[in-house]
């Protein structure tokens, strides 16, 4: 998928930004900011990315309206009890739009491998499925991919619709969440 093109936007002064002293605070009017290679974007202990990109800044501190793309070259996200890494084969970026302020649209592809203890499995109805006795206690590796799309502000309020989880070998969403949550999902059954 090609990245959107960065274009300056027309700006009108923000009268609401004026202070009680009658002096308008600092305003940005198409200020172009080029993020160099390997700018670190962090929110410990949840995420750590190396990024680059171009932004156009408009508005004031009270009404900040950035526009542009921040690309993530590498990084990691801790989701539940599992560390995901950026899939470098995919375009990974945050797109800022003036009307959304500091709430960018995300397109981030992550992957991890977890270990699953082979034994009896619990199906979607909560019924235990028996495994052959020779497989009890064995370990399988499961590759899990997370495709994060949508507004950043919606990740925690609408996780299910903004994060698509898939795995190989195939597991359903509840099984994947149990695997990346260190078995935390089992309490819900």
Protein Blocks (a to p, Z undefined) as FASTA:
>chain_A
ZZdddddddddddfklpcfkopacdddehiacdddehiacdddfkbccddddddddedjf
klccdedddddfbdcddehjaccdddfkbccdddddfklojaccdddddddddddddddd
ddfkopacdddfklgopacddddddddedjfklmmmmmmlmoccdddddddfklmmmmmn
nommmmmZZ
